[in-house]
Amino acid sequence: MGRDPGGDIMFHGLGPEGNQLVRTRQDWTAGCIAISDEEIEDVFAMLRLGTPVVIYA
């Protein structure tokens, strides 16, 4: 969309807090992209830190 998202947007797993909040559909990510803990393990295994990611909205 032609906007700079800033430098602190991250992918992360849900963790204990997210597992509780996701059930009530609350967003606690502050702009990050949260995926399941199992999915983040797969992503981490496939990519190196610093790999460019394009997010389409």
C-alpha positions as CSV (number, residue, x, y, z in Angstrom):
1,M,0.0,0.0,0.0
2,G,3.0,2.2,-0.3
3,R,3.5,2.7,3.4
4,D,6.5,2.0,5.6
5,P,5.5,-0.5,8.3
6,G,8.4,0.4,10.5
7,G,11.2,-1.9,11.6
8,D,9.7,-3.8,14.4
9,I,7.1,-6.1,12.7
10,M,7.9,-9.7,13.4
11,F,6.5,-13.2,12.9
12,H,6.1,-15.1,16.2
13,G,4.3,-18.1,17.7
14,L,1.4,-17.7,20.0
15,G,3.1,-18.7,23.2
16,P,1.1,-19.0,26.5
17,E,-0.4,-15.5,26.4
18,G,-1.5,-15.7,22.8
19,N,-3.0,-19.2,23.2
20,Q,-5.3,-17.7,25.8
21,L,-6.1,-14.5,23.9
22,V,-6.7,-16.1,20.5
23,R,-9.6,-18.0,21.9
24,T,-11.4,-14.7,22.6
25,R,-10.2,-13.2,19.3
26,Q,-8.3,-10.5,21.1
27,D,-5.3,-9.0,19.2
28,W,-2.2,-8.6,21.4
29,T,0.4,-8.6,18.6
30,A,1.0,-4.8,18.2
31,G,1.2,-5.3,14.4
32,C,3.2,-8.5,14.4
33,I,2.0,-11.6,12.6
34,A,1.2,-14.4,15.1
35,I,0.9,-18.0,13.9
36,S,0.7,-21.2,15.8
37,D,3.7,-22.4,17.8
38,E,4.0,-25.4,15.5
39,E,3.8,-23.2,12.3
40,I,6.5,-20.8,13.6
41,E,8.8,-23.8,14.2
42,D,8.4,-24.8,10.5
43,V,9.0,-21.2,9.3
44,F,12.1,-20.9,11.5
45,A,13.4,-24.2,10.1
46,M,12.9,-23.1,6.4
47,L,14.1,-19.5,6.5
48,R,17.2,-17.6,7.6
49,L,16.9,-14.4,9.7
50,G,16.8,-11.4,7.4
51,T,14.9,-13.1,4.6
52,P,12.7,-10.5,2.9
53,V,8.9,-11.1,3.3
54,V,6.2,-9.5,1.2
55,I,2.8,-9.2,2.9
56,Y,-0.2,-8.7,0.7
57,A,-3.3,-7.3,2.3
